[in-house]
Amino acid sequence: MSANLLIELLTEELPPKALKQLADAFAQGIAAGLASRGLVSVDAAREIYATPRRLAVKIDGVASRGEDRRETKKLMPAKVAFGADGKASMALRKRLEKEGVPADADVDALIERKMEGKEEFVFHTQVLAGQALPAALQAALESAIEKLPIPKVMSYQLADGATTVHFVRPAHGLIALHGNDVVPVGILGLTAGRVTQGHRFQGARDIEIATADAYEEALAAHGMIIASFEQRRADIYAQLQKRAAELGATLGAAADYEPLLDEVNALVEMPTVYVGTFEAEFLTVPQECLVLTMRANQKYFPLFDSSGKLTNRFLIVSNMRLEEPKNIIEGNQRVIRPRLSDARFFFETDKKVRLDARVPELARIVYHNKLGSQLERSTRVQTLAGIIARAIGADAAAAERAAWLAKADLLTNMVGEFPELQGTMGRYYALADGESSSIATAIGNQYRTRFGEDSAADTTAASLYLADRIETLVGIWGIGLHPTGDKDPFGLRRAALGVISAFEWLGARTNAGKFELQLDTLIDHAAAQFKAGVLGAAFKPALVEFVFERYRNQLATKYDRNAVDAVIALQPPLQEVAARLAAVIAFGALPEAASLAAANKRIGNILKKAEGAAAAVDAALFVEPAERALADALAGVRAEAGSRFAAGDYTASLTLLARTRDAVDAFFTDVMVMAEDPRQRDNRIALLRELHGLMNRVADLSKLAA
């Protein structure tokens, strides 16, 4: 007989940020445990429930007993299993006894002999009775509990005063229902039953669940609880949107409020949204401070007007559904005022000391024990920002000033309270100090994951952003702390992607990225800023490869992998990669591309074996018409392709190569490269070397060959 199975574990309030993960793991662990024992299919439908005080799952179609199954085991080689007389050896009989076979059983009826390769082995097949649900569920439950991704384990004693239990929170109840029958299992000192508890204040204390299918409805009707995590989240979201629309406001960007939505969903069982307000005078404080205070500290949803400006209203997600919520609203409004007052105090107090006056104090903040203080780091970044700014035609003085002030807000009260506001507050304080908007924007952009997300970003900001990340990469990598496996404590992968984004932004805003700034020389400039002996030797090639590998992986998710490999193989200036990739993709669509790519690969293989061949082509040594035809074809495109390449028109430079296809094909059809005459052989290799160089100026086209 099969029926739906319900398992619920009732606990004290679970960690809100871990609730969804715990619920999913709990459900998966039980379902997998039952499936492995043959009581349910691996793809059986299941509903996962999670509230602050419970983890539960309902699995459809669970059998009361697993199906019997045949199991065949290879026991031993036949030469060991049988003696010279053909009778079963003692070794075989002992092995069969381990498998549960009686000592006096007919061995021949229980075994089978099969050849595996050149040797014969003995096999034993037996029918294993299916496991009953209580035993299977007990094992699955224990395994699921053991494997839960618990952030921090608690220890507590049971009512007997002697037994200690280790779990994420004290557990108070266990339900195990197969249809309408209780399954006799136990865990964490609890014995399964059919009684759960409702909402702490508004639901029934004890709720008897009649059947597995009645669980969700019973909790809603008698317990004032929405058991489904996803349904409760959708309900909160709908209420938030409705309230915001009624007030002519918005919740802001979804990416900003969705983490909070998940968190408050894990804090309530019957959510209700109320509107709170605060004094408009607090809006003189930068809105990022107020928003962070409301979201991080109070779990409120701030409201914004149509232009994205913060209003003095906010939404409260309460766990109490009341007809008259006055006390809840007023209580939350009383709580938020001191928080906003603190934010205003921090802001006004911080503005009394200029950023440039704070910079010397960075000397007392250690950046890294091998790399010095934050002041030393600021000095290095300042020099690099100036070098970068001059290379890209930016205002070097502004870039250096921004770099000098960039870390000063680390010493402010506001950033001390809210580290997430690093850079953001620096921007506000820079403007208050009378610094230019360009310098303030650069300071505000320095911590972004990718450069260019702020529409106000400019070349001054790009100079600081790039300098900061290059200094990080060179310093941390240079002392041997590069990422290993999935561990990257210093965020070097993120720093590399930041470098790439800055070069991309610069490349899109210049003449095809044609400016004198390359990754390897920038690494050299950065390394020169550190004290002698601090950085290890010869780390640059590995660091360059690391950055290009990040770029390769990033591009390969959007574009053809062969085209990406063709460009990245040359490790070109990062600001040119996008344009070169577009050119390679366009070239790959030409009918001549496949033939030329294959020829390029063939030429590369020939040149690898032809070290020391002639460096220049001598037309007087041409014998075959195909040699001269290829030389003429190259002469016909060489100058124009070179000028197009120099101008950054990589698509045109590659497209011109299509004209050489017939000549290239004819050359390989009619000409023997490895001629007996060494002069002819070297001359033909020189011709191919010239063709190879012309073809691979934009990218390594051999990577396009299938």
C-alpha positions in Angstrom: 0.0 0.0 0.0 1.2 3.5 -0.8 0.1 6.8 0.6 1.4 10.3 1.0 4.0 10.8 3.8 4.3 13.9 6.1 7.3 14.6 8.3 7.4 17.7 10.5 10.0 18.7 13.0 8.8 21.4 15.4 11.5 23.6 16.9 12.4 26.8 18.6 12.9 29.7 16.1 15.4 28.7 13.5 18.2 30.9 12.1 16.3 33.0 9.5 19.1 33.3 6.9 19.6 29.5 7.0 15.9 28.4 7.1 15.4 27.8 3.3 18.6 25.9 3.0 17.8 23.8 6.1 14.3 23.0 4.8 15.5 22.0 1.3 18.2 19.8 2.8 15.8 18.2 5.3 13.3 17.3 2.5 16.0 16.1 0.1 17.6 14.0 2.7 14.4 12.2 3.7 13.2 11.7 0.1 16.6 10.4 -1.0 16.8 8.0 2.0 13.4 6.5 1.2 14.2 6.3 -2.6 17.4 4.5 -1.9 15.5 1.9 0.0 12.9 1.4 -2.7 9.9 3.0 -0.9 9.4 5.9 -3.4 10.5 6.9 -6.8 13.4 9.3 -7.0 11.3 11.9 -8.9 8.3 11.6 -6.6 6.4 14.9 -6.1 7.1 16.6 -2.8 6.0 19.8 -1.0 8.5 21.5 1.2 7.3 23.5 4.2 9.4 25.9 6.3 8.4 28.4 9.0 10.5 30.0 11.7 9.5 27.1 14.0 9.3 24.0 11.7 10.9 22.0 8.9 8.5 19.7 7.1 8.0 17.8 3.9 5.2 15.9 2.3 6.2 13.2 -0.2 3.7 11.6 -2.5 3.2 7.9 -3.1 5.4 6.4 -0.4 5.0 2.6 -0.1 4.5 0.9 3.3 7.3 -1.6 2.3 10.0 -1.5 -0.2 9.9 -4.0 -3.1 11.9 -7.2 -2.8 15.1 -7.0 -4.9 17.6 -9.5 -6.3 21.2 -8.9 -5.5 24.1 -10.6 -7.2 27.6 -10.6 -5.7 30.8 -11.9 -7.1 32.3 -14.1 -4.4 35.7 -15.4 -5.6 37.6 -17.1 -8.4 36.3 -20.6 -9.3 39.7 -22.1 -8.7 39.5 -20.9 -5.1 35.8 -21.8 -4.6 36.2 -25.5 -5.7 38.8 -28.1 -4.9 40.4 -30.6 -7.3 37.4 -32.9 -6.7 35.0 -30.3 -7.9 33.4 -29.9 -4.5 32.9 -26.5 -2.7 35.9 -25.4 -0.7 35.8 -24.3 2.9 36.5 -20.8 1.7 33.3 -20.7 -0.5 31.2 -22.2 2.3 32.4 -19.6 4.8 31.8 -16.8 2.4 28.2 -18.1 1.8 27.6 -18.2 5.5 28.5 -14.5 5.7 25.8 -13.9 3.1 23.2 -15.7 5.3 23.3 -19.1 3.6 22.8 -22.0 6.0 25.9 -24.3 6.3 24.0 -27.4 5.1 22.5 -25.7 2.0 23.0 -27.1 -1.5 25.9 -24.9 -2.8 25.4 -25.8 -6.4 21.8 -24.5 -6.4 22.9 -21.1 -4.9 25.8 -20.2 -7.1 26.5 -19.5 -10.7 29.8 -19.7 -12.6 30.7 -17.1 -15.2 33.8 -16.1 -17.2 35.2 -12.6 -16.8 37.9 -12.1 -19.3 40.1 -15.2 -19.1 39.2 -16.2 -15.6 36.1 -18.0 -14.2 34.4 -16.5 -11.1 31.6 -17.7 -8.7 28.5 -15.5 -8.2 25.7 -15.7 -5.6 22.2 -14.3 -6.2 19.8 -13.7 -3.3 16.4 -12.1 -2.9 16.4 -9.3 -0.3 13.1 -8.6 1.4 11.9 -5.0 1.0 12.4 -2.8 4.1 9.3 -1.8 6.0 8.5 2.0 6.2 9.2 2.5 9.9 12.8 1.1 9.6 13.4 2.9 6.3 12.1 6.2 7.6 14.0 6.0 10.8 17.3 5.5 8.8 16.4 8.3 6.4 15.4 10.7 9.1 18.6 10.1 11.1 20.7 10.5 7.9 18.8 13.7 6.9 19.3 15.3 10.4 23.0 14.4 10.5 23.6 16.0 7.1 21.7 19.2 7.6 23.9 22.3 6.8 23.6 23.7 10.3 25.4 27.1 10.7 26.0 26.6 14.5 25.0 23.6 16.6 23.4 24.1 20.0 23.5 21.6 22.9 20.6 21.2 25.2 19.3 18.7 27.7 16.0 16.7 27.4 13.4 16.6 30.1 15.1 13.7 31.8 17.9 16.1 32.8 20.5 13.6 31.7 20.4 13.3 27.9 22.2 15.9 25.8 21.0 16.6 22.3 22.9 18.5 19.6 20.9 20.4 17.0 20.5 23.8 15.5 17.7 24.7 17.9 15.8 22.8 20.6 13.2 20.5 19.0 9.8 20.0 20.6 7.7 17.9 18.3 7.8 15.3 15.6 5.0 14.3 13.2 5.3 11.2 10.9 2.1 10.4 9.1 1.7 7.8 6.3 -1.8 8.7 5.0 -3.7 8.8 8.3 -1.4 6.4 10.2 1.4 7.5 12.6 4.8 5.9 11.7 6.6 4.8 14.8 9.9 6.7 14.5 11.9 8.9 16.7 14.7 11.5 16.6 16.3 14.1 18.9 14.6 12.5 21.9 11.2 12.9 20.3 8.6 10.2 19.4 6.5 10.7 16.3 2.8 11.6 16.7 0.3 13.7 14.9 0.1 16.9 17.0 1.8 20.2 16.1 1.5 23.8 17.3 0.0 26.9 15.8 1.1 30.5 15.8 2.6 31.5 19.1 0.0 34.2 19.9 -2.8 33.8 17.4 -3.1 30.1 16.6 -4.3 27.1 18.5 -1.8 25.7 20.9 -2.1 22.1 19.8 -3.4 21.0 16.4 -4.1 17.4 15.6 -3.2 16.5 12.0 -5.6 13.9 10.7 -3.8 12.9 7.5 -0.6 13.8 5.7 -2.7 15.7 3.1 -4.5 17.7 5.8 -1.3 19.3 7.2 -1.1 22.6 5.2 -4.9 23.3 5.5 -5.0 22.5 9.2 -2.1 24.9 10.0 -3.8 27.7 8.0 -7.3 27.1 9.5 -6.4 26.5 13.1 -2.8 27.6 13.5 -2.8 31.0 11.6 0.3 29.7 9.7 1.2 29.7 6.1 3.4 26.6 6.1 4.8 26.9 2.5 8.0 29.0 2.4 7.3 30.0 -1.2 3.6 30.7 -0.8 4.4 32.8 2.3 7.0 34.8 0.4 4.6 35.4 -2.5 2.0 36.6 0.0 4.5 39.0 1.6 5.6 40.3 -1.8 2.0 40.9 -2.9 1.2 42.8 0.3 4.3 44.9 -0.1 3.6 45.8 -3.7 0.0 46.6 -2.9 0.9 48.9 0.0 3.6 50.6 -2.0 1.2 51.2 -4.9 -1.4 52.6 -2.6 1.1 55.2 -1.5 2.4 56.0 -5.0 5.8 54.6 -4.1 8.1 51.7 -5.0 10.3 49.2 -3.1 13.3 50.2 -5.2 15.5 47.8 -7.2 14.5 44.2 -6.8 18.1 43.1 -6.3 18.3 45.4 -3.3 15.2 44.3 -1.4 14.9 40.6 -2.4 17.5 39.4 0.2 15.5 41.2 2.9 12.2 39.6 1.5 13.8 36.1 2.0 14.9 37.0 5.5 11.6 38.4 6.8 9.8 35.5 5.3 11.9 33.3 7.6 10.8 35.4 10.6 7.0 35.3 10.3 4.4 32.6 10.1 1.3 34.7 9.3 2.7 37.9 7.6 0.9 41.2 7.6 2.3 44.4 6.1 1.8 47.8 7.9 2.9 51.3 6.9 5.2 53.3 9.2 6.5 56.9 8.9 9.4 58.9 10.3 10.1 62.7 10.4 11.0 64.1 7.0 13.9 66.0 8.6 15.9 62.8 8.6 15.9 62.8 4.8 18.8 65.3 5.0 21.0 62.3 5.8 22.3 60.5 2.7 19.6 58.0 1.8 22.0 55.1 1.6 22.5 55.4 5.4 18.8 55.5 6.2 18.1 52.6 3.8 20.8 50.5 5.3 19.6 51.3 8.8 16.0 50.3 8.0 16.9 47.2 6.0 19.8 45.8 8.0 18.9 46.7 11.5 15.1 46.9 11.6 14.1 44.6 8.7 11.9 47.3 7.2 11.2 48.0 3.6 12.0 51.7 2.8 9.8 53.3 0.1 11.0 55.5 -2.8 9.3 57.9 -5.1 9.2 57.5 -8.9 12.6 59.1 -9.3 14.2 56.7 -6.8 14.4 59.2 -4.0 13.8 57.9 -0.4 10.5 59.0 1.2 9.7 59.1 4.9 7.5 56.0 4.8 8.5 52.4 5.3 6.7 49.0 5.4 6.7 46.7 8.3 6.3 42.9 7.9 4.6 41.8 11.1 3.9 38.4 12.5 0.7 39.6 13.9 -2.5 40.1 11.9 -4.6 42.6 13.8 -7.7 44.7 12.9 -6.2 47.6 14.9 -2.5 47.6 14.4 -1.9 51.0 16.0 0.4 49.7 18.8 2.5 47.7 16.3 3.0 50.7 14.0 3.7 53.2 16.8 6.1 50.7 18.4 8.1 50.3 15.3 8.1 54.0 14.7 9.5 54.6 18.2 12.2 52.0 17.5 13.4 53.5 14.2 13.8 57.1 15.4 16.9 56.5 17.6 18.4 54.6 14.7 17.9 57.4 12.3 19.1 59.9 14.9 22.3 57.9 15.2 22.8 58.0 11.5 22.2 61.8 11.4 24.6 62.3 14.3 27.3 60.2 12.6 26.9 62.1 9.4 27.0 65.5 10.9 29.9 64.6 13.2 32.0 63.1 10.4 31.7 66.2 8.2 33.5 68.2 10.9 36.8 66.6 9.9 37.9 66.8 6.3 38.9 63.6 4.4 42.4 64.8 3.7 42.9 65.5 7.4 42.0 61.8 8.1 44.4 60.3 5.6 47.6 60.4 7.8 45.6 58.3 10.4 45.5 55.5 7.9 49.0 54.7 9.0 47.5 53.0 12.1 45.3 50.6 10.1 47.2 47.5 9.0 46.4 46.5 5.4 48.5 43.3 5.5 51.4 42.5 7.8 53.7 42.0 4.8 52.3 44.8 2.7 52.1 47.6 5.3 49.4 50.0 6.4 46.4 51.5 4.6 48.4 54.7 4.2 51.2 52.8 2.4 48.6 51.2 0.2 47.0 54.6 -0.5 50.4 55.9 -1.6 50.9 53.0 -4.0 47.4 53.3 -5.5 47.9 57.1 -5.8 51.0 56.6 -8.0 49.3 54.0 -10.1 46.2 56.1 -10.6 48.4 58.9 -12.0 50.2 56.5 -14.3 46.9 55.1 -15.6 45.3 58.5 -16.0 48.2 59.8 -18.1 48.1 56.7 -20.3 44.4 57.1 -21.1 44.4 60.9 -21.3 42.5 61.5 -18.1 43.1 64.2 -15.5 46.1 62.8 -13.6 45.9 65.3 -10.7 42.2 64.4 -10.1 43.0 60.7 -10.2 45.8 61.0 -7.8 43.7 63.2 -5.4 40.8 60.7 -5.5 43.3 57.8 -4.8 44.8 59.8 -1.9 41.3 60.3 -0.3 39.8 57.0 -1.3 40.3 55.1 2.0 39.9 58.0 4.4 36.2 57.2 5.1 37.4 54.0 6.8 38.1 56.3 9.8 34.6 57.8 10.0 31.8 57.0 12.5 29.4 56.1 9.7 31.6 53.5 8.0 32.6 52.2 11.5 28.9 51.5 12.1 28.1 50.4 8.5 31.2 49.0 6.7 28.9 48.4 3.7 29.0 52.1 3.1 32.7 52.3 2.3 33.2 54.5 -0.7 29.6 55.6 -0.6 30.2 57.8 2.4 33.6 58.9 1.0 31.7 60.3 -1.9 29.4 62.3 0.3 32.2 63.6 2.5 34.3 64.6 -0.5 31.4 66.7 -1.9 30.9 68.2 1.6 34.7 69.1 1.6 34.3 70.9 -1.7 36.1 68.3 -3.8 35.1 68.1 -7.5 32.2 65.8 -8.6 34.7 63.8 -10.6 36.8 63.0 -7.5 33.8 62.3 -5.5 32.4 59.9 -8.2 35.7 58.1 -8.3 35.7 57.5 -4.6 32.1 56.3 -4.7 32.8 53.8 -7.5 35.9 52.2 -6.1 34.1 49.2 -4.4 31.7 48.3 -7.2 31.9 44.7 -8.5 32.2 45.9 -12.1 33.2 49.3 -13.3 30.8 51.4 -15.3 27.6 50.5 -13.4 27.3 54.1 -12.4 26.3 56.3 -15.3 28.4 59.2 -13.8 31.6 57.1 -14.0 34.4 58.8 -15.9 38.1 58.3 -16.7 39.1 59.6 -13.3 37.0 57.0 -11.7 38.4 54.4 -14.0 41.9 55.3 -13.1 41.3 54.9 -9.4 39.3 51.7 -9.8 41.9 50.1 -12.0 44.8 51.2 -9.8 43.1 49.8 -6.7 42.6 46.4 -8.2 46.0 46.1 -9.8 47.6 47.0 -6.5 45.5 44.3 -4.8 46.3 41.6 -7.4 50.1 42.4 -7.5 50.4 42.7 -3.7 48.5 39.7 -2.6 49.6 37.4 -5.5 53.2 38.7 -5.1 53.4 37.4 -1.5 52.1 34.0 -2.6 48.4 34.3 -1.4 46.8 33.4 -4.8 43.5 31.5 -4.9 43.5 27.8 -4.5 40.5 25.6 -5.5 37.4 27.4 -4.4 39.2 29.4 -1.7 39.8 33.0 -2.5 39.9 34.9 0.8 41.3 38.1 -0.7 38.9 38.2 -3.5 41.5 38.1 -6.3 39.0 36.5 -8.8 36.7 39.4 -8.2 39.6 41.9 -8.5 40.6 40.3 -11.8 37.0 40.7 -13.1 37.0 44.3 -12.0 40.2 44.9 -13.9 38.6 43.4 -17.0 35.5 45.5 -16.6 37.5 48.7 -16.4 39.5 47.8 -19.5 36.3 47.0 -21.3 34.8 50.3 -20.3 37.9 52.2 -21.5 38.1 50.2 -24.7 34.4 51.1 -25.5 35.1 54.8 -25.0 38.3 55.2 -27.0 39.3 54.5 -30.6 38.9 50.7 -30.4 40.9 50.7 -27.2 44.0 52.2 -28.8 45.9 53.7 -25.9 49.2 52.8 -24.3 48.1 50.7 -21.4 48.6 47.0 -21.2 48.2 44.5 -18.3 51.8 43.3 -18.1 53.3 46.8 -18.0 50.7 47.9 -15.5 51.7 44.9 -13.3 55.3 46.1 -13.6 54.3 49.6 -12.5 52.4 48.2 -9.6 55.3 45.9 -8.5 57.7 48.9 -8.6 55.6 50.6 -5.8 56.3 47.9 -3.2 59.4 47.8 -1.1 62.3 45.7 -2.3 62.1 42.1 -1.3 58.4 42.1 -0.4 57.1 40.5 -3.6 58.2 37.1 -4.8 60.2 36.6 -8.0 58.7 35.8 -11.4 55.1 35.9 -10.4 53.9 38.1 -13.3 53.4 35.3 -16.0 51.1 33.4 -13.6 49.2 36.5 -12.7 48.7 37.6 -16.3 47.5 34.1 -17.1 45.1 34.2 -14.1 43.5 37.4 -15.4 43.1 36.1 -19.0 41.7 32.8 -17.7 39.0 34.8 -15.8 38.3 36.7 -19.1 38.2 33.5 -21.1 35.7 31.9 -18.7 33.5 35.0 -18.6 33.4 35.3 -22.4 32.8 31.6 -23.0 29.4 31.9 -21.4 28.3 34.3 -24.1 30.2 33.5 -27.2 31.6 30.6 -29.2 34.4 29.0 -27.2 36.7 28.6 -30.2 36.4 32.3 -31.1 37.1 33.2 -27.5 40.2 30.9 -27.4 41.4 32.4 -30.6 41.5 35.9 -29.2 42.7 35.1 -25.6 45.5 32.9 -26.9 47.4 36.0 -28.0 46.8 37.8 -24.6 46.2 41.1 -26.4 45.6 44.4 -24.6 42.5 43.8 -22.5 40.8 46.9 -24.0 41.0 45.4 -27.5 39.5 42.0 -26.6 35.9 42.9 -27.3 36.6 44.4 -30.7 38.9 41.5 -31.7 36.3 38.9 -30.6 33.7 40.6 -32.7 36.0 40.5 -35.7 36.8 36.8 -35.2 33.1 36.0 -34.9 32.4 37.9 -38.1 35.4 36.2 -39.9 34.1 32.8 -38.7 30.9 33.4 -40.6 32.7 33.8 -43.9 32.7 30.8 -46.3 36.5 31.1 -46.5 37.0 30.9 -42.8 37.1 27.1 -42.3 39.7 26.6 -45.0 41.9 29.4 -43.8 41.7 28.3 -40.2 42.7 24.7 -41.2 45.6 26.1 -43.3 46.6 28.2 -40.4 46.8 25.3 -38.1 48.8 23.3 -40.6 51.2 26.2 -41.1 51.7 26.4 -37.3 52.6 22.8 -37.1 55.1 23.2 -40.0 56.7 26.3 -38.4 57.2 24.5 -35.1 59.5 22.0 -36.9 61.3 24.7 -38.9 63.4 26.6 -36.5 66.3 28.5 -38.1 64.6 28.8 -41.6 65.2 31.9 -43.7 63.8 35.1 -42.3 62.9 36.8 -45.6 61.2 35.7 -48.8 63.3 35.7 -52.0 61.1 35.9 -55.0 63.9 34.7 -57.2 63.7 31.3 -55.6 60.1 30.7 -56.6 59.7 27.6 -58.8 56.0 26.8 -58.7 53.3 29.2 -60.0 51.4 28.6 -56.7 54.3 30.1 -54.8 54.3 33.3 -56.7 50.5 33.4 -56.6 50.5 33.2 -52.8 53.2 35.9 -52.5 51.2 38.1 -54.8 48.0 37.5 -52.8 49.8 38.5 -49.6 51.2 41.6 -51.2 47.7 42.5 -52.3 46.3 42.6 -48.8 49.4 43.2 -46.6 49.4 47.0 -46.5 45.7 47.5 -46.2 45.3 44.8 -43.6 48.1 46.3 -41.6 46.6 49.8 -41.8 43.1 48.5 -40.8 44.7 46.6 -37.9 46.6 49.7 -36.7 43.4 51.7 -36.8 41.6 49.1 -34.7 39.3 47.9 -37.5 39.9 44.3 -36.8 36.9 43.0 -38.7 38.1 44.6 -41.9 41.7 43.4 -41.3 40.5 39.8 -41.0 38.0 40.0 -43.8 40.8 41.0 -46.2 42.4 37.6 -45.5 39.5 35.9 -47.3 41.0 37.1 -50.5 44.0 34.8 -50.0 42.0 31.6 -49.7 42.3 30.4 -53.3 46.0 31.1 -53.3 46.5 29.4 -49.9 44.6 26.3 -51.1 46.5 26.1 -54.3 49.8 26.4 -52.5 49.2 23.4 -50.3 47.8 21.5 -53.3 50.7 22.2 -55.8 53.7 23.0 -53.6 55.8 20.6 -51.5 57.0 22.8 -48.7 59.8 20.4 -47.6 61.6 20.5 -50.9 64.9 18.7 -51.3 66.7 21.9 -52.2 67.3 23.6 -48.7 67.1 27.1 -50.2 63.7 26.4 -51.8 62.5 24.7 -48.5 63.6 27.7 -46.4 62.1 30.2 -48.8 58.7 28.4 -48.7 58.8 28.2 -44.9 59.6 32.0 -44.9 56.6 32.6 -47.1 54.4 30.6 -44.8 55.8 32.4 -41.8 54.8 35.7 -43.3 51.3 34.3 -44.1 51.1 33.0 -40.5 52.0 36.4 -39.0 49.5 38.2 -41.2 46.7 35.8 -40.3 47.3 35.7 -36.6 47.7 39.4 -35.9 44.1 39.8 -34.6 43.8 36.3 -33.1 45.1 32.8 -33.3 42.9 31.5 -36.2 44.1 28.0 -35.8 41.8 27.8 -32.7 38.9 28.0 -35.2 39.8 24.8 -36.9 37.5 21.9 -36.0 
